[in-house]
Every structure is written in C-alpha cells, then in structure tokens.
Amino acid sequence: MKDLNTSALGIDISGFQFTTDNPFGYFIQVTVPLPLTNNLENDNTVYRLPDYVIGPAFMYKINTNLVLQIGLGADFKFIRVENNKAKRRETNIIYGIATDIGLKYNFTDALFFSIGSKGSYGYYNDRVVRLQTSEPNTFRYDFNDSINNFSSFAFAPYIDWVYYEHKE
C-alpha cells in the first residue's frame, strides 16, 4: 500500500460526558463504516472496520445556551485488505490521535443542535500479511511488523439535531 484514499458511509456514535458545571470530562467515539468497499488494482479490496476513540474533553460555556466542546483522545483504526485471487489477507491496526471540536446550542434540556468537525492523525501502523498455503484454511505469515514512514489523516464535519426524553 502506497498512497491510498478510502471513504465510506457509516454510523458514528459519539458523545461528551461532563459532571455538573465541571468543564473537564471525557469523550468517546465509535465509527462503524457500512460495508462499502474500494476495489484497488490487482483485485485487492479494502474493508474499513470500526474505529474507536476515547480521551479527555473540555467544555467552555459561551453563554447560557451555547457551549464549545473539545475532545482529544487515543484513536484505534482497523483496516483489512483482501485479494481472493492471490489468497492474500492483510490486517492493519492504526494507532493515532483524534479530536472532536464543536459548538452545541441547547434549546431546552431535551433538544440541542451541534455543529463541528472530527479529525484524526494516524502515526503507527501494525501490519500483518498472511498468504494461504496449498492446504485449505492454512496460512503463512508474509509480513508481521510496523510500516516505516506511515501517516494517515481523516476529517469529518458534522451537524446534529438531537431530541431525547429524560425520565427519572
């Protein structure tokens, strides 16, 4: 894999958690791409697997209803590349940092609007390449190491309208 661009639609579940009037908290994010694939040269297919982020968060109240939220955390991405013709499977675990920066406007306790962006930088890729042998379901390792000079970037703007009922 040299230069590779992938994109996928998906489901993103993320949130900030703060205790009452404390500007420090944490945020989590789980991204699950839908099973869309990008076919590359030589019959390779790329599958984006779930991404996980967790880290500290900061909140700044601009006024009673408007809040700036910033989260920064550890990011773990999983990517699989398969070539059924060559009977080759590659697994990549990418380690990095991610951020979520957004403005949240609270209309009521149960209705809010938010706008922001999420970004990530991957700086380490642990890669395993396996080739199937002539025996069924038997593989040999062709590569099991980190990739030198690896870097990846991701960026995703978002807009959310959320209404929820809070029952005690």
GURO-945921 format. One record per residue (C-alpha): residue in one letter; x, y, z. Coordinates in nm, 4 decimals. Example, Ala and Ser with C-alpha at 12.3 -4.5 7.8 and 13.67 -1.06 7.14 Angstrom:
2
<pt><r>A</r><c1>1.2300</c1><c2>-0.4500</c2><c3>0.7800</c3></pt>
<pt><r>S</r><c1>1.3670</c1><c2>-0.1060</c2><c3>0.7140</c3></pt>
This chain:
168
<pt><r>M</r><c1>0.0000</c1><c2>0.0000</c2><c3>0.0000</c3></pt>
<pt><r>K</r><c1>0.1489</c1><c2>0.3275</c2><c3>-0.1057</c3></pt>
<pt><r>D</r><c1>-0.0882</c1><c2>0.6216</c2><c3>-0.1300</c3></pt>
<pt><r>L</r><c1>-0.4425</c1><c2>0.5084</c2><c3>-0.0642</c3></pt>
<pt><r>N</r><c1>-0.7643</c1><c2>0.7061</c2><c3>-0.0427</c3></pt>
<pt><r>T</r><c1>-1.0660</c1><c2>0.5344</c2><c3>0.1068</c3></pt>
<pt><r>S</r><c1>-1.4037</c1><c2>0.6662</c2><c3>0.2049</c3></pt>
<pt><r>A</r><c1>-1.7155</c1><c2>0.5055</c2><c3>0.3388</c3></pt>
<pt><r>L</r><c1>-2.0547</c1><c2>0.5961</c2><c3>0.4672</c3></pt>
<pt><r>G</r><c1>-2.1144</c1><c2>0.4812</c2><c3>0.8181</c3></pt>
<pt><r>I</r><c1>-2.2619</c1><c2>0.5191</c2><c3>1.1603</c3></pt>
<pt><r>D</r><c1>-2.0886</c1><c2>0.7382</c2><c3>1.4149</c3></pt>
<pt><r>I</r><c1>-2.1785</c1><c2>0.7145</c2><c3>1.7809</c3></pt>
<pt><r>S</r><c1>-2.0023</c1><c2>0.9741</c2><c3>1.9893</c3></pt>
<pt><r>G</r><c1>-2.0599</c1><c2>1.1767</c2><c3>2.2994</c3></pt>
<pt><r>F</r><c1>-1.9186</c1><c2>1.4045</c2><c3>2.5632</c3></pt>
<pt><r>Q</r><c1>-1.9722</c1><c2>1.3472</c2><c3>2.9350</c3></pt>
<pt><r>F</r><c1>-1.9337</c1><c2>1.6258</c2><c3>3.1904</c3></pt>
<pt><r>T</r><c1>-2.0402</c1><c2>1.6393</c2><c3>3.5542</c3></pt>
<pt><r>T</r><c1>-2.2452</c1><c2>1.9359</c2><c3>3.6770</c3></pt>
<pt><r>D</r><c1>-2.0653</c1><c2>2.2632</c2><c3>3.5977</c3></pt>
<pt><r>N</r><c1>-1.7274</c1><c2>2.0891</c2><c3>3.5659</c3></pt>
<pt><r>P</r><c1>-1.5519</c1><c2>2.1973</c2><c3>3.2439</c3></pt>
<pt><r>F</r><c1>-1.3480</c1><c2>1.8753</c2><c3>3.2296</c3></pt>
<pt><r>G</r><c1>-1.4829</c1><c2>1.5360</c2><c3>3.1311</c3></pt>
<pt><r>Y</r><c1>-1.4297</c1><c2>1.2715</c2><c3>2.8646</c3></pt>
<pt><r>F</r><c1>-1.5489</c1><c2>1.1847</c2><c3>2.5181</c3></pt>
<pt><r>I</r><c1>-1.5890</c1><c2>0.8601</c2><c3>2.3276</c3></pt>
<pt><r>Q</r><c1>-1.6436</c1><c2>0.7858</c2><c3>1.9619</c3></pt>
<pt><r>V</r><c1>-1.7169</c1><c2>0.4619</c2><c3>1.7786</c3></pt>
<pt><r>T</r><c1>-1.7368</c1><c2>0.4735</c2><c3>1.3995</c3></pt>
<pt><r>V</r><c1>-1.8759</c1><c2>0.1752</c2><c3>1.2105</c3></pt>
<pt><r>P</r><c1>-1.8385</c1><c2>0.2093</c2><c3>0.8318</c3></pt>
<pt><r>L</r><c1>-2.1090</c1><c2>0.0430</c2><c3>0.6255</c3></pt>
<pt><r>P</r><c1>-1.9850</c1><c2>-0.2479</c2><c3>0.4146</c3></pt>
<pt><r>L</r><c1>-1.8797</c1><c2>-0.0388</c2><c3>0.1159</c3></pt>
<pt><r>T</r><c1>-1.5526</c1><c2>-0.1406</c2><c3>-0.0430</c3></pt>
<pt><r>N</r><c1>-1.2992</c1><c2>0.0263</c2><c3>-0.2665</c3></pt>
<pt><r>N</r><c1>-1.1544</c1><c2>-0.2024</c2><c3>-0.5279</c3></pt>
<pt><r>L</r><c1>-0.7910</c1><c2>-0.1320</c2><c3>-0.5949</c3></pt>
<pt><r>E</r><c1>-0.5519</c1><c2>-0.2503</c2><c3>-0.8630</c3></pt>
<pt><r>N</r><c1>-0.4659</c1><c2>-0.6208</c2><c3>-0.8787</c3></pt>
<pt><r>D</r><c1>-0.8065</c1><c2>-0.7367</c2><c3>-0.7467</c3></pt>
<pt><r>N</r><c1>-0.7449</c1><c2>-0.6023</c2><c3>-0.3945</c3></pt>
<pt><r>T</r><c1>-1.0468</c1><c2>-0.4996</c2><c3>-0.1873</c3></pt>
<pt><r>V</r><c1>-1.0249</c1><c2>-0.2643</c2><c3>0.1134</c3></pt>
<pt><r>Y</r><c1>-1.2614</c1><c2>-0.3004</c2><c3>0.4088</c3></pt>
<pt><r>R</r><c1>-1.2790</c1><c2>-0.0246</c2><c3>0.6694</c3></pt>
<pt><r>L</r><c1>-1.3554</c1><c2>-0.1784</c2><c3>1.0071</c3></pt>
<pt><r>P</r><c1>-1.4689</c1><c2>0.0042</c2><c3>1.3257</c3></pt>
<pt><r>D</r><c1>-1.2672</c1><c2>0.2931</c2><c3>1.4706</c3></pt>
<pt><r>Y</r><c1>-1.2525</c1><c2>0.3634</c2><c3>1.8446</c3></pt>
<pt><r>V</r><c1>-1.1561</c1><c2>0.6883</c2><c3>2.0216</c3></pt>
<pt><r>I</r><c1>-1.1528</c1><c2>0.7723</c2><c3>2.3913</c3></pt>
<pt><r>G</r><c1>-0.9983</c1><c2>1.0665</c2><c3>2.5716</c3></pt>
<pt><r>P</r><c1>-1.0356</c1><c2>1.3751</c2><c3>2.7892</c3></pt>
<pt><r>A</r><c1>-1.2739</c1><c2>1.6584</c2><c3>2.6998</c3></pt>
<pt><r>F</r><c1>-1.3035</c1><c2>2.0263</c2><c3>2.7777</c3></pt>
<pt><r>M</r><c1>-1.6179</c1><c2>2.2435</c2><c3>2.7771</c3></pt>
<pt><r>Y</r><c1>-1.6372</c1><c2>2.6235</c2><c3>2.7638</c3></pt>
<pt><r>K</r><c1>-1.9744</c1><c2>2.7920</c2><c3>2.8238</c3></pt>
<pt><r>I</r><c1>-2.0023</c1><c2>3.0884</c2><c3>2.5878</c3></pt>
<pt><r>N</r><c1>-2.3458</c1><c2>3.1802</c2><c3>2.7277</c3></pt>
<pt><r>T</r><c1>-2.6386</c1><c2>3.0038</c2><c3>2.8939</c3></pt>
<pt><r>N</r><c1>-2.7274</c1><c2>2.8000</c2><c3>2.5839</c3></pt>
<pt><r>L</r><c1>-2.4088</c1><c2>2.7934</c2><c3>2.3711</c3></pt>
<pt><r>V</r><c1>-2.1181</c1><c2>2.5643</c2><c3>2.4594</c3></pt>
<pt><r>L</r><c1>-1.7821</c1><c2>2.4910</c2><c3>2.2929</c3></pt>
<pt><r>Q</r><c1>-1.6755</c1><c2>2.1267</c2><c3>2.3388</c3></pt>
<pt><r>I</r><c1>-1.3282</c1><c2>1.9932</c2><c3>2.2606</c3></pt>
<pt><r>G</r><c1>-1.2124</c1><c2>1.6336</c2><c3>2.2930</c3></pt>
<pt><r>L</r><c1>-0.8702</c1><c2>1.4810</c2><c3>2.2260</c3></pt>
<pt><r>G</r><c1>-0.8025</c1><c2>1.1114</c2><c3>2.2571</c3></pt>
<pt><r>A</r><c1>-0.6306</c1><c2>0.7925</c2><c3>2.1526</c3></pt>
<pt><r>D</r><c1>-0.7528</c1><c2>0.6558</c2><c3>1.8175</c3></pt>
<pt><r>F</r><c1>-0.7545</c1><c2>0.2929</c2><c3>1.7003</c3></pt>
<pt><r>K</r><c1>-0.8484</c1><c2>0.2140</c2><c3>1.3380</c3></pt>
<pt><r>F</r><c1>-0.8772</c1><c2>-0.1274</c2><c3>1.1775</c3></pt>
<pt><r>I</r><c1>-0.8405</c1><c2>-0.1844</c2><c3>0.8013</c3></pt>
<pt><r>R</r><c1>-0.8393</c1><c2>-0.5147</c2><c3>0.6136</c3></pt>
<pt><r>V</r><c1>-0.7204</c1><c2>-0.5676</c2><c3>0.2548</c3></pt>
<pt><r>E</r><c1>-0.8064</c1><c2>-0.8944</c2><c3>0.0803</c3></pt>
<pt><r>N</r><c1>-0.7104</c1><c2>-1.0463</c2><c3>-0.2519</c3></pt>
<pt><r>N</r><c1>-0.9099</c1><c2>-1.3643</c2><c3>-0.3093</c3></pt>
<pt><r>K</r><c1>-0.7329</c1><c2>-1.4370</c2><c3>-0.6388</c3></pt>
<pt><r>A</r><c1>-0.3883</c1><c2>-1.4367</c2><c3>-0.4731</c3></pt>
<pt><r>K</r><c1>-0.5314</c1><c2>-1.5792</c2><c3>-0.1463</c3></pt>
<pt><r>R</r><c1>-0.3762</c1><c2>-1.2922</c2><c3>0.0454</c3></pt>
<pt><r>R</r><c1>-0.5113</c1><c2>-1.1184</c2><c3>0.3585</c3></pt>
<pt><r>E</r><c1>-0.3689</c1><c2>-0.8056</c2><c3>0.5154</c3></pt>
<pt><r>T</r><c1>-0.4708</c1><c2>-0.6590</c2><c3>0.8510</c3></pt>
<pt><r>N</r><c1>-0.3701</c1><c2>-0.3100</c2><c3>0.9641</c3></pt>
<pt><r>I</r><c1>-0.4151</c1><c2>-0.1672</c2><c3>1.3124</c3></pt>
<pt><r>I</r><c1>-0.3512</c1><c2>0.2068</c2><c3>1.3016</c3></pt>
<pt><r>Y</r><c1>-0.2713</c1><c2>0.3945</c2><c3>1.6219</c3></pt>
<pt><r>G</r><c1>-0.3086</c1><c2>0.7702</c2><c3>1.6404</c3></pt>
<pt><r>I</r><c1>-0.4787</c1><c2>1.0687</c2><c3>1.7986</c3></pt>
<pt><r>A</r><c1>-0.8221</c1><c2>1.2121</c2><c3>1.7232</c3></pt>
<pt><r>T</r><c1>-1.0118</c1><c2>1.5261</c2><c3>1.8065</c3></pt>
<pt><r>D</r><c1>-1.3716</c1><c2>1.6448</c2><c3>1.8106</c3></pt>
<pt><r>I</r><c1>-1.4332</c1><c2>2.0196</c2><c3>1.8191</c3></pt>
<pt><r>G</r><c1>-1.7868</c1><c2>2.1533</c2><c3>1.8091</c3></pt>
<pt><r>L</r><c1>-2.0399</c1><c2>2.4113</c2><c3>1.9160</c3></pt>
<pt><r>K</r><c1>-2.3550</c1><c2>2.2911</c2><c3>2.0898</c3></pt>
<pt><r>Y</r><c1>-2.6658</c1><c2>2.5048</c2><c3>2.1284</c3></pt>
<pt><r>N</r><c1>-2.9160</c1><c2>2.3845</c2><c3>2.3918</c3></pt>
<pt><r>F</r><c1>-3.2710</c1><c2>2.4938</c2><c3>2.3090</c3></pt>
<pt><r>T</r><c1>-3.4118</c1><c2>2.3013</c2><c3>2.6070</c3></pt>
<pt><r>D</r><c1>-3.2946</c1><c2>2.0207</c2><c3>2.8348</c3></pt>
<pt><r>A</r><c1>-3.4154</c1><c2>1.7732</c2><c3>2.5724</c3></pt>
<pt><r>L</r><c1>-3.3354</c1><c2>1.9473</c2><c3>2.2396</c3></pt>
<pt><r>F</r><c1>-2.9991</c1><c2>2.0651</c2><c3>2.1084</c3></pt>
<pt><r>F</r><c1>-2.8195</c1><c2>2.1456</c2><c3>1.7850</c3></pt>
<pt><r>S</r><c1>-2.4473</c1><c2>2.0939</c2><c3>1.7312</c3></pt>
<pt><r>I</r><c1>-2.2017</c1><c2>2.1625</c2><c3>1.4526</c3></pt>
<pt><r>G</r><c1>-1.8343</c1><c2>2.0750</c2><c3>1.4395</c3></pt>
<pt><r>S</r><c1>-1.5689</c1><c2>1.8527</c2><c3>1.2933</c3></pt>
<pt><r>K</r><c1>-1.3757</c1><c2>1.5435</c2><c3>1.3808</c3></pt>
<pt><r>G</r><c1>-1.0223</c1><c2>1.4776</c2><c3>1.2700</c3></pt>
<pt><r>S</r><c1>-0.7557</c1><c2>1.2181</c2><c3>1.3249</c3></pt>
<pt><r>Y</r><c1>-0.3889</c1><c2>1.1569</c2><c3>1.2568</c3></pt>
<pt><r>G</r><c1>-0.2529</c1><c2>0.8028</c2><c3>1.2427</c3></pt>
<pt><r>Y</r><c1>0.1199</c1><c2>0.7730</c2><c3>1.3123</c3></pt>
<pt><r>Y</r><c1>0.1805</c1><c2>0.3982</c2><c3>1.3633</c3></pt>
<pt><r>N</r><c1>0.0564</c1><c2>0.1037</c2><c3>1.1556</c3></pt>
<pt><r>D</r><c1>0.0972</c1><c2>-0.2513</c2><c3>1.2814</c3></pt>
<pt><r>R</r><c1>0.0593</c1><c2>-0.4674</c2><c3>0.9687</c3></pt>
<pt><r>V</r><c1>0.0182</c1><c2>-0.8433</c2><c3>0.9258</c3></pt>
<pt><r>V</r><c1>0.0086</c1><c2>-1.0085</c2><c3>0.5814</c3></pt>
<pt><r>R</r><c1>-0.0913</c1><c2>-1.3736</c2><c3>0.5500</c3></pt>
<pt><r>L</r><c1>-0.0873</c1><c2>-1.5940</c2><c3>0.2403</c3></pt>
<pt><r>Q</r><c1>-0.2911</c1><c2>-1.9115</c2><c3>0.2139</c3></pt>
<pt><r>T</r><c1>-0.0881</c1><c2>-2.2274</c2><c3>0.1556</c3></pt>
<pt><r>S</r><c1>-0.1898</c1><c2>-2.5187</c2><c3>-0.0652</c3></pt>
<pt><r>E</r><c1>-0.3674</c1><c2>-2.6742</c2><c3>0.2339</c3></pt>
<pt><r>P</r><c1>-0.7181</c1><c2>-2.5337</c2><c3>0.2978</c3></pt>
<pt><r>N</r><c1>-0.7508</c1><c2>-2.2873</c2><c3>0.5876</c3></pt>
<pt><r>T</r><c1>-0.3737</c1><c2>-2.2854</c2><c3>0.6440</c3></pt>
<pt><r>F</r><c1>-0.1841</c1><c2>-1.9573</c2><c3>0.6194</c3></pt>
<pt><r>R</r><c1>0.1780</c1><c2>-1.8494</c2><c3>0.6404</c3></pt>
<pt><r>Y</r><c1>0.2913</c1><c2>-1.5052</c2><c3>0.7535</c3></pt>
<pt><r>D</r><c1>0.4495</c1><c2>-1.2993</c2><c3>0.4768</c3></pt>
<pt><r>F</r><c1>0.4889</c1><c2>-0.9794</c2><c3>0.6823</c3></pt>
<pt><r>N</r><c1>0.4355</c1><c2>-0.9074</c2><c3>1.0535</c3></pt>
<pt><r>D</r><c1>0.5796</c1><c2>-0.5693</c2><c3>1.1512</c3></pt>
<pt><r>S</r><c1>0.5148</c1><c2>-0.1959</c2><c3>1.1551</c3></pt>
<pt><r>I</r><c1>0.5245</c1><c2>0.0170</c2><c3>0.8403</c3></pt>
<pt><r>N</r><c1>0.8065</c1><c2>0.2715</c2><c3>0.8179</c3></pt>
<pt><r>N</r><c1>0.7204</c1><c2>0.6380</c2><c3>0.7464</c3></pt>
<pt><r>F</r><c1>0.3478</c1><c2>0.5789</c2><c3>0.7912</c3></pt>
<pt><r>S</r><c1>0.0928</c1><c2>0.8578</c2><c3>0.8326</c3></pt>
<pt><r>S</r><c1>-0.2800</c1><c2>0.8916</c2><c3>0.7748</c3></pt>
<pt><r>F</r><c1>-0.5288</c1><c2>1.1774</c2><c3>0.8027</c3></pt>
<pt><r>A</r><c1>-0.9068</c1><c2>1.1798</c2><c3>0.8370</c3></pt>
<pt><r>F</r><c1>-1.1530</c1><c2>1.4674</c2><c3>0.8570</c3></pt>
<pt><r>A</r><c1>-1.5322</c1><c2>1.4629</c2><c3>0.9002</c3></pt>
<pt><r>P</r><c1>-1.7555</c1><c2>1.7678</c2><c3>0.9528</c3></pt>
<pt><r>Y</r><c1>-2.0922</c1><c2>1.7092</c2><c3>1.1218</c3></pt>
<pt><r>I</r><c1>-2.4278</c1><c2>1.8681</c2><c3>1.2028</c3></pt>
<pt><r>D</r><c1>-2.6597</c1><c2>1.7126</c2><c3>1.4651</c3></pt>
<pt><r>W</r><c1>-3.0154</c1><c2>1.7798</c2><c3>1.5763</c3></pt>
<pt><r>V</r><c1>-3.0911</c1><c2>1.5752</c2><c3>1.8852</c3></pt>
<pt><r>Y</r><c1>-3.4097</c1><c2>1.5351</c2><c3>2.0827</c3></pt>
<pt><r>Y</r><c1>-3.4315</c1><c2>1.2921</c2><c3>2.3715</c3></pt>
<pt><r>E</r><c1>-3.6639</c1><c2>1.2271</c2><c3>2.6602</c3></pt>
<pt><r>H</r><c1>-3.5100</c1><c2>1.2144</c2><c3>3.0017</c3></pt>
<pt><r>K</r><c1>-3.7076</c1><c2>1.0106</c2><c3>3.2534</c3></pt>
<pt><r>E</r><c1>-3.6032</c1><c2>0.9527</c2><c3>3.6117</c3></pt>
